[in-house]
Amino acid sequence: MARKIAFVVAMDQNRAIGRAGALPWHLPDDLKRFRALTLGKTVLMGRKTFESIGRPLPKRRNVVLTRDPAFAAEGVEVVRTLEDALKLDDELMVIGGGEIYSLFLPLATHLHLTLVETLIPDADTFFPPWNQAGWRETYREHHPADERHQFAFAYVDLERSEFPT
């Protein structure tokens, strides 16, 4: 049973995380952080997120949670329920998308956020609304916009201090 359920997510100021099946920005340093956080771990994603990536992520155990009974892909394990996903490993890195974040948010123990300082007007996928009261900030690092990063952003790590009743 998973004891640590960590989210890795980048979102804009309105919690937007996707547009037309893709990330709405390209932030190379954020991609490096994503890789460092997830390498060697079990990553859990929804089918749409897997299809947007287009392949299993190397050097990770890739798990796709989907209701589609016909879904299969080389290099990934498929689970059909939250309960089955929780049995996979002591630590799960939840990497999206919106429906998967909503499903697992009540169980999440850690959030690794990238807060992108922009608004994506035509975004169609969002991180769910959440109450920040039960979370404790453990890390924050600001990254200004530069020649490689169109937007400024901040890494913010949160650890759950209390679970909802």
Secondary structure by P-SEA (a helix, b strand, c coil): cccbbbbbbccccccccccccccccccaaaaaaaaaacccbbbbbcaaaaaaacccccccbbbbbbcccccccccbbbbccaaaaaaccccccccccaaaaaaaccccccccccccccccccccccccccccccccccbbbbbcccccccbbbbbbbbbbccccc
